[in-house]
Amino acid sequence: MVQIPIAIVGAGGMGGRHLRALGALYESGMANVKLEAVCDTREENAIFLADFAEELLGSRPQVFTSMEDMRNQRPDIEAVDITTDSGSHHLVAEMAFDLGYHVLCEKPLSLTVRGCNRVIDAWKKSGKVLSVAEQERRDPICRLNKAVIDSGAIGKPYSFLLGSATGGDTIIILPWRHYKNIGGIFVDAGVHVVDQMMYYLGDIEEVFAVSKVWEPKRYKGDRIGVHDFYDRWAKEVPDEIDADAEDMVISTLKFKSGAVGQWTSFFAAHGEPINYSMIYGSKGSMVPARQRRGDPLTLTIDGVGAVSGDEVLELVPDFHLDELTARLFGSDRLGSYSLPLKDPDRFLVALEYYELGQCIADGTKPEVDAYIGRKDLAVCNAALESSVLGRPVTVEEIENEQTAQYEASINSHWGI
Ligand SMILES: NC(=O)c1ccc[n+]([C@@H]2O[C@H](COP(=O)([O-])OP(=O)(O)OC[C@H]3O[C@@H](n4cnc5c(N)ncnc54)[C@H](O)[C@@H]3O)[C@@H](O)[C@H]2O)c1
C-alpha cells in the first residue's frame, strides 16, 4: 500500500494522542500514511513527540519548529495533521495550504466563522484535501446509534435531551480552555456534541441560550486531563488562573426536521456530576451510546419494551462497519465492545488518518469536511451569541456573519 508522507504540527496532548493513533493504524496492516516529521513552535515538545514516535513506530520523524523550514527541507511531505491549540487553527491551516499541504485539522476548524472562512478560502485556492478531525461519530456504537435512528425504530425524532455537569472551579486540562480567545471549554467540547446531534438528527437551525462565566478564578486540580496524555505539562499549570470563557451554556435547539433539543453544558458544577442523553421519537426512546465507552445503546419501543446490546443489531440487518473499523474493533457488526478507553481513543483517530490517506490517493471526500466543521462551530457560537443578544439566533445568521457580537472580540484579538 502506498504510504503518504505526513507531519504532525502541534506536539502537545492531542499530538500525542494522534501519534498513538498512528501506532494503531500501523498495527492494523492498513497504514496508508507515514509519519516523517513533527513540528512545534516549542522545540522541546517536538523533540518529546519525536522520541515517543521512535519508541512507538520504530522510526524517528524529523523535528521542525516552523512549517516553512519543514517545507524547504522535506518537500516530500504531502500532508499535515494540525493539532495546535484551537485559537491558532486558522493561521496554521491557512499557512499549510499556502505551502501546498493537504490538511487534517483538529476541531474546531477555527473559533469564529471568519476564521473558518479564511481556512476555507485558502483550501479552495489550493485544490488540496481538508478534513476536520471530528472522530466521535466514527465510534462503531455511534455508527449504530445513527443506523437505528435512520431505521425508524423509535419513529420520527421529537426531541433530544442531553447534558453534562462537572468541573467545579478546577482548571480543565490546560489553562487555554478557559480563555475565550484561545478556545473556551464550551466550544472545545461543544463542537463534538453538536457534531453528534446533527449526525443523528440533521442540521440545527436555531438556538436560544443563556451562558455564564460562573468561575472567573480557576485552580489547579489534583491531575490534569484524562489518563497520562497531559502529565508532561502538569508542572506548567499555574495554581490559579483568571478565566473569561463561558463555563455554563443552557440551550434550546430547533432542528430543521422540526425536532427540538435541550442541551446543558455545565463546566462549573460543584458536587455530584451528571451526564445524560435521550432521544424521544414517535414510537419510542433511545439512550444513544457514548463514544469510546463501548456501552450498548438502549431502546424502549412502544409495544415491544426494552431492546439493548446485540438485540439492537436485529433492527438493522444491513448495518456493517467499514473494513478498518471492523479490523480495529474486531467485528463489522457490534452491539457493544469492551476495551480500555485508550484503545478506542486511538482507533477513532486512526480512522481519520486512514480516510485522509484515501482522500489524497483517490479523491474521496472526507466525511467531516470544512462546511460541517464550520457548522459545528456556528451552532456553538449561535448559543453564545443568543445569550449576548437575549434572543433566539439562527445558525444561518452566524454562518453569514449577520450578527457576530460574541465573535467580535475573538476576531479582533487575532486581527481578522
Ligand atoms: N478531537 C478530540 O477529541 C480532541 C481532544 C483534545 C484536544 N483536541 C484539539 O486538539 C487541539 C490541541 O489540543 P491540545 O490539548 O493538544 O493542546 P496543547 O496545548 O496540549 O498542545 C498544543 C501544541 O501546539 C503547539 N503550537 C501552538 N501553536 C503552534 C504553531 N503555530 N505551530 C506549531 N505548533 C504550535 C504548542 O506549542 C503545543 O505543543 C485543540 O484544537 C483541541 O481542541 C481535540
The ligand as a MOL file (V3000), in Angstrom:
LIG
                    3D

  0  0  0     0  0            999 V3000
M  V30 BEGIN CTAB
M  V30 COUNTS 44 48 0 0 0
M  V30 BEGIN ATOM
M  V30 1 N -10.7390 15.5060 18.9900 0
M  V30 2 C -10.5600 15.4390 20.2970 0
M  V30 3 O -11.1020 14.5880 20.9870 0
M  V30 4 C -9.6380 16.4240 20.9430 0
M  V30 5 C -9.1920 16.2270 22.2520 0
M  V30 6 C -8.2760 17.1200 22.7750 0
M  V30 7 C -7.8720 18.2130 22.0280 0
M  V30 8 N -8.3630 18.3830 20.7770 0 CHG=1
M  V30 9 C -7.9690 19.5450 19.9890 0
M  V30 10 O -6.6000 19.4140 19.6620 0
M  V30 11 C -6.0020 20.6930 19.6410 0
M  V30 12 C -4.7830 20.6770 20.5380 0
M  V30 13 O -5.1900 20.4680 21.8680 0
M  V30 14 P -4.1480 20.0290 22.9840 0
M  V30 15 O -4.9290 19.7130 24.1790 0
M  V30 16 O -3.2130 19.0480 22.4220 0 CHG=-1
M  V30 17 O -3.3480 21.3990 23.1950 0
M  V30 18 P -1.8850 21.5570 23.8010 0
M  V30 19 O -1.8310 22.9450 24.3220 0
M  V30 20 O -1.5770 20.4130 24.6860 0
M  V30 21 O -0.9210 21.4080 22.5230 0
M  V30 22 C -0.8300 22.3580 21.5180 0
M  V30 23 C 0.5670 22.3020 20.9290 0
M  V30 24 O 0.5730 23.1280 19.7580 0
M  V30 25 C 1.7860 23.8750 19.7740 0
M  V30 26 N 1.5930 25.0600 18.9170 0
M  V30 27 C 0.8460 26.1660 19.1700 0
M  V30 28 N 0.8820 26.9970 18.1110 0
M  V30 29 C 1.6580 26.4100 17.1650 0
M  V30 30 C 2.0500 26.7710 15.8510 0
M  V30 31 N 1.6460 27.9170 15.3050 0
M  V30 32 N 2.8390 25.9150 15.1630 0
M  V30 33 C 3.2600 24.7530 15.7060 0
M  V30 34 N 2.9120 24.3660 16.9700 0
M  V30 35 C 2.1190 25.1730 17.6870 0
M  V30 36 C 2.0400 24.1780 21.2350 0
M  V30 37 O 3.3770 24.5380 21.4820 0
M  V30 38 C 1.6460 22.8530 21.8650 0
M  V30 39 O 2.7360 21.9490 21.9130 0
M  V30 40 C -7.0720 21.6870 20.0580 0
M  V30 41 O -7.6350 22.2930 18.9330 0
M  V30 42 C -8.1090 20.8360 20.7390 0
M  V30 43 O -9.4240 21.3510 20.6210 0
M  V30 44 C -9.2190 17.5060 20.2260 0
M  V30 END ATOM
M  V30 BEGIN BOND
M  V30 1 1 1 2
M  V30 2 2 2 3
M  V30 3 1 2 4
M  V30 4 1 4 5
M  V30 5 2 4 44
M  V30 6 2 5 6
M  V30 7 1 6 7
M  V30 8 2 7 8
M  V30 9 1 8 9
M  V30 10 1 8 44
M  V30 11 1 9 10
M  V30 12 1 9 42
M  V30 13 1 10 11
M  V30 14 1 11 12
M  V30 15 1 11 40
M  V30 16 1 12 13
M  V30 17 1 13 14
M  V30 18 2 14 15
M  V30 19 1 14 16
M  V30 20 1 14 17
M  V30 21 1 17 18
M  V30 22 2 18 19
M  V30 23 1 18 20
M  V30 24 1 18 21
M  V30 25 1 21 22
M  V30 26 1 22 23
M  V30 27 1 23 24
M  V30 28 1 23 38
M  V30 29 1 24 25
M  V30 30 1 25 26
M  V30 31 1 25 36
M  V30 32 1 26 27
M  V30 33 1 26 35
M  V30 34 2 27 28
M  V30 35 1 28 29
M  V30 36 1 29 30
M  V30 37 2 29 35
M  V30 38 1 30 31
M  V30 39 2 30 32
M  V30 40 1 32 33
M  V30 41 2 33 34
M  V30 42 1 34 35
M  V30 43 1 36 37
M  V30 44 1 36 38
M  V30 45 1 38 39
M  V30 46 1 40 41
M  V30 47 1 40 42
M  V30 48 1 42 43
M  V30 END BOND
M  V30 END CTAB
M  END
